[in-house]
Amino acid sequence: MINRRKFLGMAAGAGATLAVGSKLLGALQQSEGLIQRAIPSTGEKLPVIGVQFQNNTNQDPVALTEVLRTLLDNGGRFLDTMHNSVPGVEDLVAKVVTELGVQEKLFLGLRSMPSGPPKPGADAAAAAKAQIESLFGRFKVDKLDLVQLGAQADPAQFAYLAEMKKEGRVRYIAATAIVDQLYPRMEEIMRTEPIDFIGVHYGIDKRSAEETILPLAQERKIGVVAYFPFGVGALFKRAGDRPLPEWAAEFDATTWAQFFLKYVVSHPAVTLVRAGTTNPAHMLDNIGGGIGRLPDEATRKRMAELVDALPPAAGPGPQSQ
């Protein structure tokens, strides 16, 4: 557990208020730590809050290292690279992970395709195989925890991953879709492919997955990784400087980030949520979204109504908190 002095120093350096920092530290100390959920296919438990770094190479490796330390020191494990599509970002993530020597402590969610646009005439299946093989060397691991395929992927890629899983080189397989237009294909995959997880864009401002995808995940005993819980940053712009409603204290939310995260975590189908940040103080704030009490169904409805009533964002928000 991170100590009080270190936490308050990070919070102050990031411009967070000491009052929020003190409340979060108290919650961390009084709770049993991060909520954990079981992966339906195996029963293995994972902490509900994970992280992905922003999708550009202009990152400070020192800050990224502190984000990972903050995640691990406070019970988190999941580090994701699924949407790091800018060439070089995945290599930067691998460098930070391996230099810190924490690859065996993390639960890594990795991409099945190389970053950047596909080359003309390229064989997608061959490219995916080459990418997956390269992950072993870049992250210096013998097994890949979770390999994620887009729902539009060639079926041969799912077959290849299933073979690697049989060989013990891949532990879990996921299909992902972040736009509603791919949900019919996602549903087909969920019914026919031996996948362990799905990944979907799911947040309090993007609730369409609640209609069919999340119930089907529960029915088929498939884990769920929720992407973009902050609406790609737009939710913070919509909330602006408004204070949290007093009733947010009923489920231990002390910041808007925790309010948004607790909505996602409280859905029974969600195994974990991936929140983007490159700021260690924000990482600690996000962890607060996975500790303490969660909203019940009536409160979730109230939360959604509050967010629906917020004004639209004036422009694109930042990609992290």
Summary of the structure (lengths in Angstrom):
residues: 321
radius of gyration: 18.9
end to end distance: 21.9
largest distance: 57.1
contacts: 1088
relative contact order: 0.15
helix: 45%
strand: 16%
